[in-house]
Amino acid sequence: MTLPLTGLTVVSFEQAVAAPFCSRHLGDLGARVIKVEHRVVGDFTRAYDDAVHGMASYFVWLNRNKGSLTLDIKHPAAHEVLNRLLTQADVVIQNLAPGSAHRMGIAAADIVARFPRAIAVDISGYGVGGPYDEKRAYDLLIQAEGGLCSITGLPGAPAKAGPPVADMGTGLYSLTGVLAALYARERTGVGAAISISMFDVISEFMGFALQYTRHTGEERQPNGMSTPMVAPYGGYPTSDGQTVVLGTTNDREWQRLALQMLERPDLAADPRFATNIARCSERDVIDEAISAWTRQHPLAEIQSVADTAGIGNSRYNTVKDVIGHPQLEQRGRWQKVDSPVGPLPSLLAPPESEGWHQRLDAVPALGQHTDSILAELGYSSEEIARLRGDAAV
C-alpha cells in the first residue's frame, strides 16, 4: 500500500519552523516536497547550531523527505524556472517575510489565479488586514502577544512554552487546511488559497483562558507544572528523589485518589473539596496533603497504587530521559534517516496505519537537488550551467 499523498508535488518557499513543519508532514505522508532555498545561505535554521555532527538540530528535525532547490527568486533569469516549477505543483506553501510573497507573485491568491487547481498556503504572523498586518512575527513574539506566556510559568515569572508551539501549531493547521482542500479538489476540481495566521493559532490555543476571563473578568494565575483550571493536578516529590505527576479530571477521580491512594476518608468527605471549583480554591491544602503522602513512598510504588486506583500518573522526565524512553524504544519509534553527515536518528511521524510504510528520505544539503530538478523541468546541462553562472540558482 502506497502512502496516501504519493504522486502529489509540494513546492515550499519556506524558512524557520511553521512552513517546514507543514511540508515535512506532507512529505512523511508521501508527497514529493521541493524546498526552495536562498542560493547562498538557504533556510536560516541551517545555521542555528551545529549540534548534529555539524548540522543544525532544528534543520534536521524539520527537513527530511525533501529535495533542496536553490533559487534567487528576485533574479530575472529565475522567473522561467519559477513558472515551470509552479506549473507542476499541487500544493504551494510560503512563510516569507511580510509582503515578500505578494511582491514576487507567489502569494496564495496569485498562485490560484494562475493555476486554479493549485492549493496555496500563506503563513503569516498576524493575518491579512488589521494594524499588525505587516508586523514581523517569530514564535516567542507570538506567544507573548497572544497571552500564552502569561499563563505559563509562575506568578510574576512568565515563561514561553519550551517547544515553538506557535510555529508548530501553525504548521499543523496549515497541514489540515491542505488536506481538507485536497479532499475538496477531488470533488470539485478546484484548488484553494488558504491563509494561516500564527496569532490566530495561539488565540485558538488560548481558548479556555479567553473564555474564562471574558466571562468572569478574572485572570487565573499560572502555577508551574499544574493548571489553574483543575485540582489536584501537578507534580509531587517522592521518597526516592523523583517527581510523580498526578492528575484528576472529575469528582469521581478525586474520591478514588483520596480514598484508595491517600487512605484519607476525611478528605473525601470534606465539603471544601466536593467539586473541582471548590478544590481549585483549596489547592494549597490538597497539594500539601498529597505531598505529605508521596514523600513517604518511592515513585514505583506510587505509580502502582495510582494505576490500581485508576488515577492518571506519570514521571517527570528530562529531555535525556525521553531520548531512551521505553515507550519509544520498544515500539521502534527511533529510526535512521540519511543526511549529508551520515545516518541520523529520527522519530517516525505520529500518523500510523497498517500498510503504510513510513517514509524516511534524507535531510538534504543546501541545493543538493538543484541540477536534477532543473533537468526535470526541461533545462539542458548548458542552460543549467548558465543559470549557475548568472547566480540565479
Kinemage of the C-alpha trace (Angstrom):
@kinemage 1
@onewidth
@group {chain A} dominant
@subgroup {mainchain}
@vectorlist {calphas} color= white
{ca met a 1} P 0.000 0.000 0.000
{ca thr a 2} L 1.453 3.372 -1.037
{ca leu a 3} L 1.416 6.356 1.263
{ca pro a 4} L -1.749 8.478 0.901
{ca leu a 5} L -0.112 11.544 -0.683
{ca thr a 6} L 2.136 9.682 -3.123
{ca gly a 7} L 2.057 11.426 -6.502
{ca leu a 8} L 1.491 14.940 -5.136
{ca thr a 9} L 4.112 17.649 -5.596
{ca val a 10} L 4.609 20.324 -2.959
{ca val a 11} L 6.684 23.439 -3.614
{ca ser a 12} L 7.535 25.309 -0.427
{ca phe a 13} L 9.166 28.717 -0.158
{ca glu a 14} L 9.982 28.145 3.458
{ca gln a 15} L 12.179 29.010 6.371
{ca ala a 16} L 12.266 28.527 10.133
{ca val a 17} L 9.560 26.215 11.532
{ca ala a 18} L 5.919 26.765 10.550
{ca ala a 19} L 6.074 26.057 6.797
{ca pro a 20} L 8.837 23.413 7.067
{ca phe a 21} L 6.819 21.590 9.762
{ca cys a 22} L 3.797 21.506 7.452
{ca ser a 23} L 5.743 20.419 4.368
{ca arg a 24} L 7.694 17.764 6.282
{ca his a 25} L 4.453 16.119 7.358
{ca leu a 26} L 3.205 16.236 3.771
{ca gly a 27} L 6.445 14.525 2.790
{ca asp a 28} L 6.059 11.987 5.589
{ca leu a 29} L 2.658 11.128 4.072
{ca gly a 30} L 4.191 10.504 0.641
{ca ala a 31} L 4.188 13.856 -1.170
{ca arg a 32} L 7.229 14.996 -3.099
{ca val a 33} L 8.442 18.189 -1.412
{ca ile a 34} L 10.674 20.673 -3.222
{ca lys a 35} L 12.157 23.093 -0.725
{ca val a 36} L 13.119 26.380 -2.396
{ca glu a 37} L 16.029 27.968 -0.546
{ca his a 38} L 18.128 31.105 -0.730
{ca arg a 39} L 21.019 30.258 -3.026
{ca val a 40} L 23.751 31.354 -0.578
{ca val a 41} L 22.556 30.783 2.994
{ca gly a 42} L 19.485 28.603 2.474
{ca asp a 43} L 16.914 28.213 5.221
{ca phe a 44} L 18.382 30.232 8.103
{ca thr a 45} L 17.750 27.394 10.565
{ca arg a 46} L 20.671 25.604 8.857
{ca ala a 47} L 22.901 27.906 10.915
{ca tyr a 48} L 21.074 27.782 14.268
{ca asp a 49} L 23.627 25.388 15.752
{ca asp a 50} L 25.986 22.591 14.718
{ca ala a 51} L 24.865 20.021 17.297
{ca val a 52} L 24.065 17.173 14.878
{ca his a 53} L 27.568 16.304 13.637
{ca gly a 54} L 27.856 19.786 12.177
{ca met a 55} L 24.234 20.198 11.128
{ca ala a 56} L 21.599 22.209 12.993
{ca ser a 57} L 19.176 20.350 15.239
{ca tyr a 58} L 16.204 22.411 14.044
{ca phe a 59} L 17.008 21.749 10.400
{ca val a 60} L 17.495 18.014 10.845
{ca trp a 61} L 14.171 17.778 12.707
{ca leu a 62} L 12.155 19.651 10.096
{ca asn a 63} L 13.580 18.755 6.705
{ca arg a 64} L 13.702 15.041 5.963
{ca asn a 65} L 11.811 13.807 2.894
{ca lys a 66} L 12.621 16.940 0.888
{ca gly a 67} L 14.608 17.986 -2.121
{ca ser a 68} L 16.549 21.256 -1.898
{ca leu a 69} L 16.450 23.676 -4.843
{ca thr a 70} L 18.432 26.898 -4.545
{ca leu a 71} L 16.902 29.808 -6.440
{ca asp a 72} L 17.222 33.585 -6.328
{ca ile a 73} L 13.547 34.347 -6.843
{ca lys a 74} L 14.332 38.039 -7.463
{ca his a 75} L 16.728 37.281 -10.337
{ca pro a 76} L 15.183 37.812 -13.795
{ca ala a 77} L 16.603 34.501 -15.035
{ca ala a 78} L 14.781 32.675 -12.233
{ca his a 79} L 11.320 33.731 -13.399
{ca glu a 80} L 11.033 30.995 -16.025
{ca val a 81} L 12.353 28.409 -13.559
{ca leu a 82} L 9.707 29.504 -11.113
{ca asn a 83} L 6.950 29.308 -13.724
{ca arg a 84} L 7.900 25.774 -14.766
{ca leu a 85} L 8.140 24.715 -11.139
{ca leu a 86} L 4.735 26.092 -10.190
{ca thr a 87} L 3.115 24.533 -13.250
{ca gln a 88} L 3.871 21.102 -11.732
{ca ala a 89} L 2.844 21.934 -8.173
{ca asp a 90} L -0.246 20.564 -6.462
{ca val a 91} L 0.498 22.490 -3.266
{ca val a 92} L 2.447 25.725 -2.782
{ca ile a 93} L 3.396 26.953 0.698
{ca gln a 94} L 5.165 30.135 1.747
{ca asn a 95} L 6.084 31.772 5.043
{ca leu a 96} L 8.334 34.558 3.768
{ca ala a 97} L 8.640 37.996 5.368
{ca pro a 98} L 5.504 40.185 5.282
{ca gly a 99} L 4.767 41.412 1.763
{ca ser a 100} L 7.564 39.401 0.096
{ca ala a 101} L 5.366 36.710 -1.462
{ca his a 102} L 2.948 39.235 -2.944
{ca arg a 103} L 5.806 41.250 -4.491
{ca met a 104} L 7.200 38.063 -6.024
{ca gly a 105} L 3.845 36.866 -7.310
{ca ile a 106} L 3.800 33.731 -5.164
{ca ala a 107} L 1.154 34.711 -2.609
{ca ala a 108} L -1.652 32.163 -2.352
{ca ala a 109} L -4.182 34.269 -4.274
{ca asp a 110} L -1.655 34.870 -7.072
{ca ile a 111} L -0.911 31.155 -7.357
{ca val a 112} L -4.542 30.065 -7.508
{ca ala a 113} L -5.376 32.814 -10.022
{ca arg a 114} L -2.741 31.369 -12.363
{ca phe a 115} L -3.252 27.713 -11.516
{ca pro a 116} L -6.874 27.117 -10.460
{ca arg a 117} L -6.260 23.515 -9.328
{ca ala a 118} L -3.418 24.523 -7.047
{ca ile a 119} L -3.727 24.628 -3.274
{ca ala a 120} L -1.684 27.524 -1.955
{ca val a 121} L -0.983 28.481 1.647
{ca asp a 122} L 0.140 31.826 3.017
{ca ile a 123} L 1.576 31.555 6.541
{ca ser a 124} L 1.876 34.899 8.296
{ca gly a 125} L 2.295 36.322 11.750
{ca tyr a 126} L -0.942 38.240 12.132
{ca gly a 127} L -3.073 37.567 9.064
{ca val a 128} L -4.379 39.931 6.398
{ca gly a 129} L -5.674 43.344 7.464
{ca gly a 130} L -5.645 44.932 10.881
{ca pro a 131} L -2.935 47.131 12.417
{ca tyr a 132} L -0.437 44.258 12.712
{ca asp a 133} L -0.698 43.125 9.076
{ca glu a 134} L 2.915 43.947 8.147
{ca lys a 135} L 4.470 43.216 11.547
{ca arg a 136} L 7.231 40.634 11.769
{ca ala a 137} L 6.442 37.609 13.889
{ca tyr a 138} L 8.521 34.876 15.499
{ca asp a 139} L 7.418 32.138 17.848
{ca leu a 140} L 8.334 33.913 21.101
{ca leu a 141} L 6.815 37.182 19.915
{ca ile a 142} L 3.515 35.491 19.099
{ca gln a 143} L 3.456 33.510 22.352
{ca ala a 144} L 3.917 36.783 24.224
{ca glu a 145} L 1.493 38.846 22.125
{ca gly a 146} L -1.147 36.111 22.274
{ca gly a 147} L -1.061 35.824 26.069
{ca leu a 148} L 0.391 32.319 26.239
{ca cys a 149} L 3.425 33.437 28.264
{ca ser a 150} L 1.084 34.927 30.863
{ca ile a 151} L -0.469 31.539 31.647
{ca thr a 152} L 2.850 29.646 31.583
{ca gly a 153} L 5.433 29.652 34.347
{ca leu a 154} L 4.664 31.096 37.790
{ca pro a 155} L 3.027 34.289 39.045
{ca gly a 156} L 5.430 37.137 38.369
{ca ala a 157} L 7.667 34.821 36.329
{ca pro a 158} L 6.036 34.319 32.924
{ca ala a 159} L 7.588 31.819 30.532
{ca lys a 160} L 7.271 30.735 26.934
{ca ala a 161} L 6.337 27.162 26.190
{ca gly a 162} L 9.516 25.172 25.591
{ca pro a 163} L 8.699 23.892 22.094
{ca pro a 164} L 7.904 26.538 19.448
{ca val a 165} L 4.174 25.924 19.790
{ca ala a 166} L 3.088 28.983 17.782
{ca asp a 167} L 5.143 27.755 14.830
{ca met a 168} L 4.219 24.112 15.279
{ca gly a 169} L 0.521 24.805 15.735
{ca thr a 170} L 0.540 26.977 12.623
{ca gly a 171} L 2.270 24.213 10.668
{ca leu a 172} L -0.326 21.674 11.758
{ca tyr a 173} L -3.277 23.976 10.977
{ca ser a 174} L -1.675 24.548 7.565
{ca leu a 175} L -1.454 20.782 7.135
{ca thr a 176} L -5.137 20.258 7.983
{ca gly a 177} L -6.083 23.076 5.630
{ca val a 178} L -4.124 21.482 2.794
{ca leu a 179} L -5.629 18.041 3.428
{ca ala a 180} L -9.161 19.491 3.509
{ca ala a 181} L -8.523 21.384 0.276
{ca leu a 182} L -7.150 18.253 -1.407
{ca tyr a 183} L -10.306 16.394 -0.415
{ca ala a 184} L -12.481 19.207 -1.804
{ca arg a 185} L -10.471 19.269 -5.041
{ca glu a 186} L -11.241 15.602 -5.608
{ca arg a 187} L -14.942 16.537 -5.761
{ca thr a 188} L -14.789 19.953 -7.421
{ca gly a 189} L -11.552 20.020 -9.407
{ca val a 190} L -10.838 23.427 -7.893
{ca gly a 191} L -7.956 24.368 -5.603
{ca ala a 192} L -7.923 26.901 -2.784
{ca ala a 193} L -5.988 29.868 -1.434
{ca ile a 194} L -5.529 29.370 2.310
{ca ser a 195} L -4.306 31.877 4.889
{ca ile a 196} L -2.988 30.820 8.298
{ca ser a 197} L -2.000 33.324 10.975
{ca met a 198} L 0.256 32.410 13.883
{ca phe a 199} L -1.588 34.888 16.083
{ca asp a 200} L -4.922 33.263 15.244
{ca val a 201} L -3.466 29.873 16.113
{ca ile a 202} L -2.264 30.984 19.540
{ca ser a 203} L -5.574 32.766 20.128
{ca glu a 204} L -7.274 29.429 19.439
{ca phe a 205} L -4.897 27.654 21.812
{ca met a 206} L -5.778 30.237 24.465
{ca gly a 207} L -9.471 29.436 24.056
{ca phe a 208} L -10.275 28.179 27.570
{ca ala a 209} L -8.377 31.043 29.213
{ca leu a 210} L -10.007 33.654 26.976
{ca gln a 211} L -13.455 32.259 27.690
{ca tyr a 212} L -12.871 32.182 31.438
{ca thr a 213} L -11.536 35.718 31.645
{ca arg a 214} L -14.044 37.174 29.211
{ca his a 215} L -16.939 35.906 31.306
{ca thr a 216} L -15.522 36.400 34.800
{ca gly a 217} L -13.208 39.359 34.375
{ca glu a 218} L -10.541 37.405 36.265
{ca glu a 219} L -7.163 36.196 35.037
{ca arg a 220} L -6.146 32.855 36.523
{ca gln a 221} L -2.524 32.823 37.619
{ca pro a 222} L -0.130 30.210 36.207
{ca asn a 223} L 1.226 27.619 38.619
{ca gly a 224} L 4.146 25.852 37.048
{ca met a 225} L 3.542 22.207 36.223
{ca ser a 226} L -0.085 22.418 37.246
{ca thr a 227} L -3.047 24.265 35.772
{ca pro a 228} L -5.272 26.844 37.445
{ca met a 229} L -8.333 25.136 35.982
{ca val a 230} L -8.177 21.691 37.624
{ca ala a 231} L -7.185 20.350 41.064
{ca pro a 232} L -5.456 18.239 42.109
{ca tyr a 233} L -3.240 18.247 39.042
{ca gly a 234} L 0.523 18.541 39.272
{ca gly a 235} L 3.906 17.215 40.365
{ca tyr a 236} L 4.690 15.882 43.829
{ca pro a 237} L 8.009 14.810 45.437
{ca thr a 238} L 8.712 11.137 46.137
{ca ser a 239} L 10.812 9.457 48.813
{ca asp a 240} L 13.445 8.443 46.246
{ca gly a 241} L 14.089 11.986 44.988
{ca gln a 242} L 11.891 11.912 41.921
{ca thr a 243} L 8.694 13.709 40.942
{ca val a 244} L 5.432 11.926 40.320
{ca val a 245} L 2.776 13.760 38.328
{ca leu a 246} L -0.814 13.028 39.324
{ca gly a 247} L -3.943 14.235 37.614
{ca thr a 248} L -7.651 14.140 38.286
{ca thr a 249} L -10.277 15.414 35.855
{ca asn a 250} L -13.547 14.849 37.718
{ca asp a 251} L -15.065 14.363 41.172
{ca arg a 252} L -15.039 10.554 40.964
{ca glu a 253} L -11.309 10.509 40.385
{ca trp a 254} L -10.763 12.825 43.327
{ca gln a 255} L -12.737 10.437 45.523
{ca arg a 256} L -10.598 7.494 44.392
{ca leu a 257} L -7.396 9.429 44.952
{ca ala a 258} L -8.425 10.428 48.477
{ca leu a 259} L -9.821 7.037 49.491
{ca gln a 260} L -7.712 4.463 47.648
{ca met a 261} L -4.349 6.246 47.384
{ca leu a 262} L -4.111 8.573 50.352
{ca glu a 263} L -6.477 6.491 52.538
{ca arg a 264} L -7.999 9.758 53.753
{ca pro a 265} L -11.792 9.375 54.046
{ca asp a 266} L -11.846 12.720 55.834
{ca leu a 267} L -10.650 14.450 52.661
{ca ala a 268} L -13.132 12.541 50.529
{ca ala a 269} L -15.996 13.638 52.777
{ca asp a 270} L -14.887 17.248 53.262
{ca pro a 271} L -17.351 19.623 51.509
{ca arg a 272} L -14.459 22.028 50.824
{ca phe a 273} L -13.239 19.565 48.209
{ca ala a 274} L -16.531 18.298 46.810
{ca thr a 275} L -16.267 19.954 43.371
{ca asn a 276} L -13.459 20.959 41.061
{ca ile a 277} L -14.280 24.637 41.571
{ca ala a 278} L -14.019 24.147 45.326
{ca arg a 279} L -10.804 22.123 45.035
{ca cys a 280} L -9.176 24.835 42.912
{ca ser a 281} L -9.905 27.310 45.708
{ca glu a 282} L -8.282 24.945 48.230
{ca arg a 283} L -5.424 23.815 46.010
{ca asp a 284} L -2.698 24.513 48.580
{ca val a 285} L -4.407 22.366 51.224
{ca ile a 286} L -4.916 19.466 48.808
{ca asp a 287} L -1.387 19.669 47.398
{ca glu a 288} L 0.127 19.597 50.867
{ca ala a 289} L -1.895 16.505 51.790
{ca ile a 290} L -0.827 14.715 48.630
{ca ser a 291} L 2.816 15.769 49.009
{ca ala a 292} L 2.891 14.554 52.613
{ca trp a 293} L 1.860 11.119 51.344
{ca thr a 294} L 4.088 10.963 48.243
{ca arg a 295} L 7.160 11.967 50.273
{ca gln a 296} L 6.779 8.699 52.196
{ca his a 297} L 6.765 6.432 49.117
{ca pro a 298} L 9.061 5.732 46.162
{ca leu a 299} L 7.938 6.550 42.627
{ca ala a 300} L 7.343 2.953 41.507
{ca glu a 301} L 5.079 2.250 44.467
{ca ile a 302} L 3.105 5.459 43.981
{ca gln a 303} L 2.552 4.727 40.290
{ca ser a 304} L 1.478 1.174 41.061
{ca val a 305} L -1.070 2.365 43.611
{ca ala a 306} L -2.285 5.088 41.242
{ca asp a 307} L -2.708 2.619 38.372
{ca thr a 308} L -4.700 0.299 40.608
{ca ala a 309} L -6.913 3.181 41.713
{ca gly a 310} L -7.409 4.384 38.145
{ca ile a 311} L -5.622 7.684 38.706
{ca gly a 312} L -3.659 9.211 35.838
{ca asn a 313} L 0.035 9.448 36.632
{ca ser a 314} L 3.430 9.915 35.040
{ca arg a 315} L 7.047 10.533 35.911
{ca tyr a 316} L 8.606 13.960 35.461
{ca asn a 317} L 11.311 13.336 32.838
{ca thr a 318} L 14.103 15.451 31.420
{ca val a 319} L 14.999 15.530 27.715
{ca lys a 320} L 17.702 12.906 28.301
{ca asp a 321} L 15.125 10.626 29.906
{ca val a 322} L 12.809 10.877 26.906
{ca ile a 323} L 15.530 10.006 24.379
{ca gly a 324} L 15.761 6.485 25.820
{ca his a 325} L 12.125 6.212 26.884
{ca pro a 326} L 10.973 2.582 26.735
{ca gln a 327} L 7.711 3.569 25.053
{ca leu a 328} L 9.743 4.902 22.122
{ca glu a 329} L 12.388 2.202 22.170
{ca gln a 330} L 10.120 -0.849 22.359
{ca arg a 331} L 7.806 0.447 19.632
{ca gly a 332} L 10.680 1.193 17.271
{ca arg a 333} L 9.875 4.896 17.041
{ca trp a 334} L 13.533 5.856 16.579
{ca gln a 335} L 14.690 5.070 13.047
{ca lys a 336} L 17.593 6.197 10.864
{ca val a 337} L 17.430 8.902 8.204
{ca asp a 338} L 20.276 9.746 5.839
{ca ser a 339} L 21.859 13.194 5.718
{ca pro a 340} L 24.968 14.962 4.398
{ca val a 341} L 26.729 13.924 7.623
{ca gly a 342} L 25.606 10.296 7.508
{ca pro a 343} L 22.684 8.349 9.046
{ca leu a 344} L 20.940 10.128 11.925
{ca pro a 345} L 18.283 9.041 14.438
{ca ser a 346} L 14.856 10.400 13.594
{ca leu a 347} L 11.428 9.837 15.134
{ca leu a 348} L 8.734 8.342 12.935
{ca ala a 349} L 5.798 10.570 12.080
{ca pro a 350} L 2.864 10.213 14.518
{ca pro a 351} L 0.201 9.030 11.988
{ca glu a 352} L 0.249 5.243 11.679
{ca ser a 353} L -1.872 2.887 9.629
{ca glu a 354} L -1.485 -0.765 8.802
{ca gly a 355} L 0.064 -0.996 5.359
{ca trp a 356} L 1.695 2.433 5.415
{ca his a 357} L 5.457 2.184 5.180
{ca gln a 358} L 6.888 5.196 6.990
{ca arg a 359} L 8.936 7.332 4.642
{ca leu a 360} L 12.396 8.384 5.836
{ca asp a 361} L 14.205 10.016 2.921
{ca ala a 362} L 17.319 12.065 3.549
{ca val a 363} L 17.739 15.511 5.022
{ca pro a 364} L 19.144 17.486 2.052
{ca ala a 365} L 22.305 19.500 1.724
{ca leu a 366} L 21.772 23.053 0.506
{ca gly a 367} L 20.951 22.920 -3.205
{ca gln a 368} L 21.586 19.188 -3.374
{ca his a 369} L 18.790 18.629 -5.893
{ca thr a 370} L 19.027 21.845 -7.895
{ca asp a 371} L 20.513 20.301 -11.047
{ca ser a 372} L 18.238 17.260 -11.064
{ca ile a 373} L 15.102 19.371 -10.523
{ca leu a 374} L 16.115 21.784 -13.280
{ca ala a 375} L 16.729 18.842 -15.600
{ca glu a 376} L 13.230 17.561 -14.811
{ca leu a 377} L 11.874 20.973 -15.712
{ca gly a 378} L 13.444 20.662 -19.154
{ca tyr a 379} L 16.694 22.561 -18.748
{ca ser a 380} L 19.754 21.262 -20.582
{ca ser a 381} L 23.113 20.932 -18.885
{ca glu a 382} L 24.290 24.050 -20.767
{ca glu a 383} L 21.271 26.025 -19.560
{ca ile a 384} L 21.815 24.853 -16.005
{ca ala a 385} L 25.447 25.932 -16.189
{ca arg a 386} L 24.329 29.337 -17.487
{ca leu a 387} L 21.842 29.749 -14.624
{ca arg a 388} L 24.605 28.922 -12.175
{ca gly a 389} L 26.979 31.322 -13.866
{ca asp a 390} L 24.372 34.069 -13.643
{ca ala a 391} L 23.903 33.323 -9.909
{ca ala a 392} L 20.204 32.658 -10.488
{ca val a 393} L 20.359 29.227 -8.817
